[in-house]
Amino acid sequence: MTVTPARRSSRTTLEASLLFGVPMNWMTRWPGDHPVFVDRAEGARFWDVDGNAFVDFCLGDTGGMAGHAPKESLEAIAEQAARGITLMLPTEDATWVGREMARRFGVPYWQFCLTATDANRFAIRWARQITGRSKIVVHDWNYHGSVDETFATLDDDGNVIEREGNLGKPVPLAETTRVVEINDLEGSSERSPNATSRCASSSRPSRTSGSCCPIPDTTTRSASSAPDTRPCC
């Protein structure tokens, strides 16, 4: 794809104020030698600053799973924005959503957060408090936001090490994390070595970063069958 004047101008403008010229540095890792600068999006497509149309398989990492800019959402957001949207206090809508989540998923109590990282962090803290254990189990190279404990992988000898590029880790990852391959049910179970130190298993029943790809149900059932280690996120 050619770097056009419009895209070059956008990149130059961003580089003047944003680290690496993008809002979040992982955006530099998309294929190609430059990021695609988006102009607008609708439904399952978006258009760049040069007018090229793309089919969007990421959909905002599920934030736009129902499509970009659906009419019903736009109307509801506009209506609520006119009444205030940043209150830091409970509302009737929050109460309704809590009841609806309980009805749909069978879990009686809910808390809201802003990001997947927040949700993972909350779940890990609860798991540590309840179990009295310290370590979590993660699948190798799964993504769980920016939770420190999850930036772990295995070396050639099977030892837990930090991933390349992991900056400013608070402690060595081997102190907080066990890493298993996604289909290693034995390694995920309570029968594996050091299992008694685990408080939770951080897993993803569906991969969502490039469309929705469910993991086989037998895998998730087997991984959650251990009595004291449950998937938390």
N, C-alpha and C positions, 0 to 999 in steps of 0.2 A: 504494500500500500504506500502510495507516494505521500510525502510530507508536504501538504499544500500550504499556501500562504495563510489560510484561515487557521489551520491546525498549528502552524509554526507560531503565529501570533498568540494563540491561546497558551501554548507551552511557554513562550517567553514571558507572558504576563504572570503565569503561575510560578515560574521559577524565581520571579522577583520577590515572592513572599512565602512560598511553601517549600518545605524540605523536599528535595529531589523533584520538585515541580508537580507534585500530586498531593491531594488532601490526606491520603494515608499511604505510607511507603510501600506496602505490598502491591499497590496498583502499578508499580514499575515492573512487576514480575509477569504481567500478561505477555503472551507471545508477541513478537515484533520489537522493533527498536524504538518505539514511541507509544505512549498511551493513546487510546481513542477518546476524543473529547466529545461528550454527548451534548446535543442541543435540546432534544425533547424525547419523550417516550409515550407510547399509547398501546394498550393491549399487550401483546407479546413481542413488540418491536420497539427499537429506538433508532434515532437518527443522529448522526454526528454533525459537527459544525460544517462539513462539506456537503451535507444532504444525502450521504450514503445511508441506506436502511439496513438494519441488522435484526435477525431473530435473536431474542434474548433468552438463553437457556438458564441464566442465573436468577433472573427475576428478583434482584436485590437480596440474594441468599435467603429466599422465602418471604421477605417483606413484601414483595410484589407478586406473590404466587397466584393471586386472582387477576393478575394483569396490571399494567401501569395505568393510572388515572381513570379507574372505573367511575362512571357517572354517579352511581349511588354513594361511593365513598367521598367523592368531591363535594357532593351536596351535604353529607353529614358532617364532614370536616369544616366546611364553611359555616354551617349553622352553629357548631360548637365553638368555633373560633370567635364568633361574634359574642359569645357568652363568657369567654375566657377559657384558656387551656393550660395555664401554668399556675396552679393554685397551691400545690403541696398540702392539700387537705382532701378528705374523702368526699365523694359525690354519690348521688343516687345511681349514676351510671356504673361506678365502681362496684357498688353493692350488687347490681343486676349481673354484671360480668362474673363476679365471684360465684353467685348462685348458678349461673349457666355453666361455668367450668365444672363445678361440683356435679351438676346433673350429667354432663357429657362424659366425664372421665371417672366419676366415682370416688374422687378424692375430696374430703369434706372441707379442707381449709386451704386458702391460697394467699400468696403474696405476689405483688407485681414488681417488676424491675425493668430496666431500660435495654439491657443487652444480654446476649447469651453468656458472656463472661460473668455478669452479675448473677445469673441464674445458677451457673456452675459453682461459683464461689459460695453462694448461700447454701446450696445442697451439700457441698463438701464440709462446710463448717457444722451444719446440723449433723451430718454423719459422724464427724469426729466427736461431737459432744455426746451423741447418743451411744456410740459404740465404745468410746474410750480408746479407739485406735487412731493411728496417725497417718498411715499411708493410703494412697489411692492406686487403683489399677487403671491403666489406659491402654488402648490398642495402639500399636505402633503407627505413627504418622497420621492418626486421626486429629481433627481440629476441634478445639474447645474454647475458642476465643483467646484471650490473653491471660488465662490462669497459669500462674508460674509453674505449678506442679506438672502441667501437661506438656511442657516443651521438652520432652524426654524421648529418647530412642535407644536402640540397642547397638552395641559395637559388634565386631565380628566374633567375639567370644561370648556374646550374650549378656554383657554387663550393661547396666543402665547408665547412659551418658546424656549430656545435654545436646540438643539439636544445634547444628551449625548456625551461627548468627544470633543465638540467644544471648542477649545483652543483659547484664546487671542482675543475674539470678541471685536470690537472697541466700540460698543454701545449695549444696550439691544435690542434684536431682535424685540420686540414689537414696537420699535420706527421706524423701517424701513420696516416691513413686515406684511402682512396679510396672513394667512394660511387657505386654504379650502381643503376639500376632492376632489378627482379627478372627482367625478360625482355630485358635489354640484353646479349645475348651478345657483341656487338662490344666493348662497354665492359668486359666481364669478361675478355676474352682478352688474350694477350700482345702482340697487334698494336696495342692502344690506347696513347695517350700515357702516359709515365711508368710503363709496365708493369715496367721493369727494377728499380724500387724495391720491388716487392711481394714479400712473403715468403709470404703465404697468403691464401686467400679464405674468409671466414667466412660460411657459408651454412647454410640449413636445408632438407634434402630433404623434410621434412614440417613443416607448421605444427601445433603441438600445444596452443596456449593455449585453444582452444575446439573440442575434439574433434580428430581427426587428419585433416589435409587434405594429401595428398601433392602435391608439385610435379611436373609432368610429367617423366617420365624423360629425355626428349630434352633438356630444359633442364639438368638436373644433369649429364648426360653431356657436353654441349657446354661447360658452364662449367668442367668439370674436365679438358678435353682439352689445355689449354696445358701445355707441358713443365715449367715451373718454378713454376706457381701451382696449388696443390691446395686443395680444400675441407678445412678443418681442424675444423669444428664445425657 
